[in-house]
Amino acid sequence: MGAFGIDRPPTVLLAVIASTFFVGFGGGVVFPILPNLGAVLGISAFMVGVILSANRWVRLVANAPAGALVDRYGTRTPFVAGLFVEGVATLGYVVALAMPSVESLRPLAASLPTLAAGPMTVGPEGWFAAIAVAVAPETWFLLARVLWGLGSAAVFATAYTIAADLSDSGSRGTNMGVVRGGITMGFPAGLVLGGVVSALAGNVAAFAVAAAFALTASVVAYRYVPETHVTGDRSGDSIRPWDVDTAVPAVTVGLVNFGLMFAYIGALFSTLVLFLGANDISLLGLAPQGTSGLFMAGTVLSASFFMLVGGRISDTRDSRTPILLTFLVVSFVGFLLLARAGSVVSLALACVFIGAGQGGTSGPMMALLADLTPDERMGRASGTNNVLGDVGGGLGPMVSLPLIESVGFAPIYAACAVLPLAAGAVLLVGVRRETGTFLPGRTAGETGSGDGPTAPDP
C-alpha cells in the first residue's frame, strides 16, 4: 500500500502516465500565448476561439472511429500513433510563427503566370490572396490544432481503455484517476511553459520545447506500452464516424462531461488571460500570459490531486454517486467564487475549487462508466464520452470569448456555475434509469460480464 492508501499503479499504467504527460505540453502551451498573440498578429477574438476549440471539433468526428479501432485492433498501435501525430502537431505552432510576412512575398505573386479557365482568371492579385492564406499564422495554428485533435482522439480512447483493461471494481476508480491525472498533468506543465518561457525566451522557444517533449512521448509509449485489449476477431466490422455507444451509461457520463468541459476548458481557460489583463492581476511581476499560465497550472494541479482522491474514495464506497455529486457541487462553488474574484487570493481560491471539482469527478466518472459497460464496448463508450466532452470544450471558447466582449466576465462565469448542477441532475436521472437506483454498487455491471452486455445495445 502506497501513500494515501493508493497502491503503486501497474508498470504499463506508469508508462501511459509518462507518455500522456509529455504530450500534454503541446495541449497547454498554446492557451496562455494565443489570446494575446492573436491581437498582435491581427487574429480576431472569434478566430482565436475557433483555433483553441478546433481540436475538439475534429475529435467529434475522430472519437468514435478511435474507440472502434481500439475495440477491433487493440490499444497499442492507436496509442503510439496518436502520440506521434500530437507531437508533429505541436511543431505546427513553431511553423506558424516562422512563416514570412505576406508582403515580402508580393514579388513572388507578381512573378507567377496568369492562368485563365473560361471566365475565371487568376492573376497577380489572385496569387497574392492564395499566398496570404498559405502563410497566415492562423492557417498554421488551425492546422496544428486539427492534427492535435486527430491524435488526441486515439490517445484518449486508448488510455482509458488500458486502465479499464487492467482494473477491477476495487481499483477502477483509482486507476482511472491516475491515468486521467497523467493526461492532465502535462497540460499545466504546458501552461507554465507557454506562459513563463514565452515571457522569458519568446513564443517560438516555448513552442519548440513543447514539441520536443511531445515527440518524446511517442518514443516512451513505443518502448513500454504493450497490447492490453484485443478481445477477438472483429476485422469484418465497419468503422464509421457515427459509430458511438448510445447506451444509457455512455450518454449519461458524456453529458456530464459536456457541461464540465464547456465551463472548465471552454470558458475558464480560454478567457483567463483576458480576465487578468482587464483586472490588472499579476503574479511575480509577470505579464498576463505568464500569470495565466501559473493560475491555470494551479487549477490543473488541484484537479490532478483530487482525481486521485476522488478515485480512491469511490473505490472504498459502496456507490460512486455520492462522491460524484459532492465534487460537482465543489465545481459550482468554484465558478461562483470566480465570478466575484478581484484579487490574487480570491482568484487562486476560485481556481483551487474549480480544479478540485473537475478533478474529483474525473476518476469516479470514468470508473462508473467502466462499471456499467461490458469490456468489449469500452472503447466505443470512451469515444462517446470524449465526443460529448469535446462538444462542450469546443463550444466554450466560441461562445464565451465573443460574449465577454459584450457582457463582461462576471455574468459568463456565473452562468457557468449552473452547469455542474445541471450535470448532477443528468447523472441522477441516467443512473436511476440504467440501474433502478440512484446509488448503484461498484459491481453493478460485472455480474453479467461473462454472458454479454448488461446495458442495452446501441
Secondary structure, DSSP 8 states (H G I E B T S, - for coil): --GGG-----HHHHHHHHHHHHHHHHHHTTTTTHHHHHHHHT--HHHHHHHHHHHHHHHHHHHHHHHHHHHHH-SHHHHHHHHHHHHHHHHHHHHHHHS--GGGGHHHHHHS--EEETTEEE-HHHHHHHHHHHH-HHHHHHHHHHHHHHHHHHHHHHHHHHHHHT--TTTHHHHHHHHHHHHHHHHHHHHHIIIIIHHHH-HHHHHHHHHHHHHHHHHHHHHH-------S--TT----TT----SHHHHHHHHHHHHHHIIIIIIIIHHHHHHHHHHT--STT--HHHHHHHHHHHHHHHHHHHHHHHHHHHHTSSBSHHHHHHHHHHHHHHHHHHHH--SHHHHHHHHHHHHHHHHHHHHHHHHHHHHTS-GGGHHHHHHHHHHHHHHHHHHHHHHHHHHHHHH-HHHHHHHHHHHHHHHHHHHHHHHHHHHSSSS-BTTTTTTTTTTS-SS---
